[in-house]
Every structure is written in C-alpha cells, then in structure tokens.
Amino acid sequence: MHLSVPVHNVQIDERAKWTRDRAKVQRRLSRWRRKSWFDSGAELFALSRARYDDQDEQWECTHLLGRGSFGMVGQWTKFDRHGRAVDTMAIKQTDIDDREVDRQKHLAIPWEVLIMRGLADQGCRNVGGLRKYKLFIADPPKWRYYLEYHRHGTLAGLVERYRDHNHEHPRHKDYIPEAFIWQALYGFAQTAYHMSTVRFDKSVAPPGKDHFVLHLDLKHENVLMCEASTDEDLINYPTLKVGDWGMAEYTSRDDVHNSHRWKYQGTIVWCPPEQLRQGQYGRHWKHPVLGGPDHPFTMAHVIWQIGANIYGLMELELDNLDLYERVKRYETSESSLRHNGYSVLSHWNNSRYSSKLMDLVEDCVRLDPARRPSPRELVARAQQGLKPHVDKARRTGSAPKVRLD
C-alpha cells in the first residue's frame, strides 16, 4: 500500500473564525478548564482552525475528548448558516515519533494510519474510520488525523451510564443485555481476525513470517459505538469500532523489538499478564508458561484485552481494576492456577449471563497465553453465541434495549 505524505506549511495554531464570538469562547473555556490536564497548549488546539476542507469557517471545536502521551483529541462540529449541526468528527493532533522516520531518514506515513487503512481495505468494519491525515510544518512538526466520531460515544461512556443509573436507582438496577455483549464480542473477534491476517509491504514489515498487529492499548475508552450495521446476521445495535491505534505495532515472533520495546506501552490495568512488571510476572513459577521477560507477544495479547473489555461490560467495571487485582493475587498461587487451567475466573459467578458467555470470557483471560482461543476460534464461538439472539430478534422484531443516551 502506497500512501503519500500531505504536507502543509501553514500556522497550525491560527485561531478559528468562530472565536470572534467572545461569549461563546468564554463558555467553552470555562467548561474545558474543569479538565485536570487543560493548559495553554490544549487551549491553542481547541481554538484553532480545523484545516479540514474548504469550508473551514463552519467547523468549531465543541468538546475536548482527551489528552495523553500521544497528544490531544477534540470533537469538531460543522454548523450550517442557520446554526444547525450537520457533521461531526474527531481531530487528533500528535507530534512525530521515531517510528515515522525510515532507514533513509525520510519521513514515513505513521503506522497508526497504515494500520487503520490496511485493516479497512481488507474489509474490517470494526476499525475506526480515518477521513484524512495531514502533516503540518511546525516546531516540532505535528500530524492531524481527522477521524470518525459518533454520538453514542465509547464503551467507557456506556458503562458509566449504567453505573450512574444503578447508583440513582438501587432498587431497579439495570445491566447491559447479553445480546449486545455477544455482538460486541463478535465485533472484537472479527477485528482480531483481521489483525492476524493483514499484510503490509515488505519494505516496511519487520523480519519474520506470519505477521500480525498488536493494538497495545485496547480498552473501553478506545472503542467507539458507531451506526448500526445493515447486516441481516446482526442485531440493530451500534457497531463497535476500535480506535486510537497510536501505539499499535505490526510485528512477528521474529521481530527483535517484540516484546522488550513495548513493555511500558499501554494502560497498566488493561495489560495482559505477559506484559505486567515489564515481563517479569510469573518468572519464579516452576512452569514459566509466559516465557520470560523477552518472550515475544503474540495475538494472545490481543485476545486477553478483548476478554478484559467484555468482562468489564458484564461487571460494569470502569477501569478493569477487578480483573487486574485478580491477576496480581494469583501470581503467588501457581499450583492453584495450574489446577484451574490458569484461570483467574474459576470462581466467578454472574447470574445475569449464560455459562457459554462466561466460559468464553474466562478462556480469553487465562494467564497462559497458549490456552486462550485463537482469533479464528474466537470468531466461531462468538458467532455461535450470538446466533440465538439474532434469531430471537428476527422472530420478535425487537431486541433488549441498551442505554445509549
């Protein structure tokens, strides 16, 4: 796949036309300043021009969505001349990193862009959409990615809505329907399958065979709920799309950077056991099933993070703390782990969901990577679990409601 680098030699922080409305600026600034990470850099970003298309004056930053080591993300809304919102997107602004300079010291397309485009071109419908990407000559140079954004938000927002409802109505608690969770798991499984089969040009690929993609930061905050699919084999629920591929890597078992270079990447509570404590987790076990600190990550890394995301939906866990604490506790119980097939959920009981769903999630988060299902197996089992719910929705003409607003 050949993609050109669109370079723009303009002032990236030039203020947008809408900022002439001082009252509007003050209202938005007062809201944004409540964020602990808001500073002068975030203000410059939020008040700047979108520089997306030739109707630039119609785009306004209406929300600041997040900030991290990657840079900043904001929501931009396009308004018509009557003040009606007609389009929405997210803009991610980030500095260049060393992965974007090739062996000849030439600037290359970021892996984030290559991976998103590669997966989409292969037919993966569960990857966040990338509208455009541009490089701006600044000090330092900065990328802007123009991304899909949808009103239903993320899985993190979904969990928060259920938690808020249950806090306000303790006698009428509500939980995410199993049908939605099976379909979410099926979407994740499809993504994992494409991550395991996508191929890029040899000029950019690392050494080895059987390449695959690691996301390395797969968590609720990075999973969007987008428009429902028209596929007859699915329920009319929002389509899940995995976003924020900024840490993603295209690798193989023979890649010299896999895994020591990525031990510190990601969000610690969402990391699988083979990544914990820089790969030192379980190193004193009599049977070192994790392979040691320099053992390469495999697609089992992705499968564990998928299982953690689904477990969080079932338990309404915001930050994966329960599963993270379970994994930490079990490190000193090797014999018990071996007896239970390296499961940290052997005594897990959740009467709201079927044993078939619970068994599959338990398999995904087993501490031994070799005991987790492959992407192909995960697709098959998720499809099998989803089918009865699809059939029921067809018969009845409806499906259990999900708190989307």
N, C-alpha and C positions, 0 to 999 in steps of 0.2 A: 504494500500500500504506500503510495507516494502522496504526501501532503506538503504543501508549501507553507512557508512562514510568512503570514501577513504582518508587515512591519509598519508602524505608524509613528512618524516623527512629529508628534503634537504634545501639548501640555496635558498630561493625564488628569491633573487636579483642577482644571479650569471649571469654575462654578457653572452649574446648570441655570438655564433661564428661569426656572420656577423659583429659584432662591431670591428673586427680586421681591417676592411676596414675603415681607419680613415676619408677618404674623404667622404664616404657615411654617416658616423656618423655625421660629421660636417654639411652636407647638411640638414639632417633631424633635427638635433638640432636647426639649425638656423630657420627652419620653425616652430618647436614646441615652441620655445621661444617667438613667437609672441602671444601666448595664455596667457591671463592675469593670469591664475591660474597655469601656469607651474612653477615647483620648483624642488628641488633636489629629492623629493620623486617621482614626475612624471618622472624624468629622469631615476631613477633607474628602475622603472616599464617598461618604453619604451625600455630600452637597455637590459632587462633581457631575459632569455630563456623562450620560450613558455611553455615548460614542458607539451606538449600535447600528443605526441606519440613518437615512437622510431625513427622518422625522424626529431628529434628536430632541427637539424642544418639547415634544409631547411625553417624554419619559421622565419620571420622577422617582427618586429613592423614597419608598414609603415605609420600609422596615429594615432594620439591621438584624441579620439572622445569626451571625456567629463570627467568632474570631479564634484563630489558633496559630500554631507554628506555620501553617500553610498560607496565612494571610487573612483576608476578610471576605464575608459573603453578605450581600444585601439583596433585598427584593425591590425590583423596579417595576413600576406600573405605568402603562401608557394610557393617557386620558385623551378623549376627543375634545373638540372645541366646546362641547356642552358640559365638560367635566365628568363624563362617564368613563369608567374604567373599561378599556377594550382589549387589553392584553397584559400579561404579567410574565416576568422572567426573573431568574436569579443571576446576579453578576458576582463572580468570584475573582478577586484580584490577588495575585501572588507574585513573589519575586522569582527570578530564575534560580534554579539549583544546579548542582554539578552534574546531575543526570542528563541535563539538556544540552551538554556540550560533548560532541563526539570526539573520536580519537584524533581527528584533524583540527580540533579546536573550533569547529564550526558549530553554530547554534542549530540544535535539532528540535523537532516537534516534541513537546513533553509527553512522557509515557501516559500521563493522565488522558491526554487527547487521543493518542494512538489506541489505547486500550478501549476507551469508550466507543470510538469509531469502529474499531475492529470487531468488537462484540456485536454492535448494532448491525454492521454489514453482514455478519454471519447469521443474523436472524434472531438475536436475543432481544426479546421485547421487555425484558426486566432490567435494563440498564438505563440510567438517567440520560435524558436527551441533551445533546450538545448542539446549540444553534450555530454558534460562531466561536472563534477564538482569535485574539489579536495580541500582538506584541507591541508595547509602547516603549519608545526610547526615552527613558527617564534615568534618574540616578538613585538607586540602581534600576535597570530595565524591569518592566513588570508585564506579566501576562494578564489578560482579562478573558475569562471564559463566560460565555452567555449561555445559560442553562435553562432547561425546562423548570418551571415551578408551578405547583398545583395547590388549589385552595384547601385540599384535605390535609396538607402538611405531611408530617412524618409519623413513623410508628411511635416515637417518643411522645408526640402530642396525643396520639390515640390512647396510650397507656395513662397519660396524665388526666385525660377526660374521664376515664373510668375510675381512676383513683379519687378524683375530685367528687364525682357523683357518689361513690361509696362512702366518702367522708361526710358528705352532706345528708345522705340517706342511709344510715347504718342498718335500718330495718328492711331496706329494699335494695340490697346490693345487686350489682349487675356485673357481668363478666363478658369477655369477648367470645362470640359464638364459635363453636368448634368448626362450623363450616368455613368461616372466614380464616381460621387458623390453618386448616388443611390447605386452603387455596394459597395462603401466604407461603406455606412450606413448599407447595408445588412451584410457586414462582421462584423462591430461593433455589430450589433444586435445579430448575431449568437454567438459572444463572450459573450455578456451579458447573453444570454440564458444559455450557459454552466456554466457561473459564478454563476448563480442562482440555478443550479441543481447538481453541482459536490458535491460529498460526500467523506469525509476522515474518517479514523478510529476514533472510539470514544475515544481512548486513547490520541489523540491529539486535538480533537474537543472541543470547548468551550461549556458551558451549553446551553440548549435550543433545539428547533426544527427548521426545515426549514432553515438550514444554507445556507450561500452564501458567495461569495468572493467580497471584495472591492479592487479595484486597488489603489485608493487614489492619483495617480499621472498620470492620463490618459490625455496626451497632445500630440501635433503634434510631438515633439522631441522623443517620446517614441513609435511611430507607424512606423514600417518598411514596405517598399514596396518590396515584395518578388516576386518570379517567378509566372507567370500567372498560374491559375488553368486550368485543362483539363476538368472541369465540363461543360457539354453542356448547363447548365442553367445559365452560367455566360459568360461575355464578356472577351475577351483576354486582360485584364488589369492586372497589378501586383496585387497579393493577399496581402491584408493588414494583418500584424501580430503585435499584441500588445506585446511590450517588456517592459523591466525594471519593474519587479514585486517585486522589493526590498521593497516597502512599503506596499505591498498587505497584506490583513488580511482575514482569514477565520473566520466568525463570525455569530451571530444570533441576533435577537432582545433582547434576554435574557442575552446576554453576558455582564458581568459587566464592561468590558473595552469599550464597544460600547455605546457612541462615545467619551467619555471625554479623552480617552488616545490618540486619533488620531487628535485632534483639530488642532494641529500645523503641521501636516504632509501634504506633497504635495506642489504644487506651487500655491501661493495665488491667482493669476489671473485666474487660472483654477479651483478653488474650487467652488462648488455649494453654494448657499446662506445659507443652513443649517450649513455650516462649517465656514462661514465668522465671523470674530471677535470672534473667539473661541465659536461659537454657540450663540452669543448674537444678531445676526442680526434679526431684526423684533420683538425684545422682548417687545417693547412698543405698538405693534399693539393691537387693540381691539379684533381681532380674531387671536390668535397666531398659525397660521397653521403650523409653523415649529416646534412646540412642546417644545421649551425651550432649554437651553444650554446643558442639559444632555440627550436630546431625542436621541434614537439610530438612526444611519444611516441605510438606507435600500438600496435595489437595485435601488431606485430612485436616489441615489447619483451617481451611475454609468451611469444611463440614462442621467442625466444632463450633465455629462462630455462628453458623446457621442455627445449630441446635440451641445455642445460648439465646439467640434472638427469639426463637419460638418459645423456649422456656419462660422468657421474660413476658411474652404476651399472655401465656397461660397463668402465670403467677402475678401479673400486673407489677412486675419488678422494673423500676426505672433505670437503675444503673448496674444491673447484673450482680449486685453485691451478694445475694444469697448463694448463687452458684459459685462465685469467686471464693467465698468463705468455705463452702463445702470442699472445693478443690484444695485449698490451703490445709484444712484439717486432715484430709485423707493422706497427705504426704507421709505422715508418721504411722500409717496403718497399711503397710504393703501386704501383709498376709490377708487382711480382711478384704483389701482391694482385689487381690488375685482370686479369692474365694467367690467374689461377686462379679467376676469378669471385668474388673477395673471400672466398675460403675460407681459414680458418686451419687446416683439417684436410686439406689437399690431399695431404700425405704420411703421413697417419695410416694405420696398419696394425694391425688387431686380428684375428688369425686365428680367434678363438673365435666370431666373429659373422658373419652374412651381409653381403654387399655391399649388399643392399637396405636393411638396417637402418642400416648405416654411412652410406650415401648420404643417407638421410633426416635423420639427426642432423647430418651436415655441412651440409645445406641450412638447417636450423633455426638454426645458429650462424654463418651467413655475416655478415660485417661490414656489408654493405649491407642495410639493412632491407627494401628493395624486392625483394630476391632470396630472402627467406625465404618459406616457404609460408604461405598464409592459414589461419585456423582450419579453414575448410571443407575445404581441400585436405589439411591435416594429418589430419583425421578420416578422410578417404577413404584416404589412403596407409597410415595406421596400421591401419585395419580390413583393408585388403588384405594387409598383412604379418602380421597376427595370425591370419587365417583358416586357413592351412595348419596352424598349431599347434593351433587349436581342433579341426579335423577329425581330426588325429592323436590328440588326447586322447580324442575320442569313439570312435575305432576301437579304441584300445588299452585304454581305461578308466583311463588314468593320464596324468600329466604329470611332467616333470622336477621333482624336489624342490627346495624353496627353504629355506634355513636361517632358519627363523622363530624358533627358540629357541636 
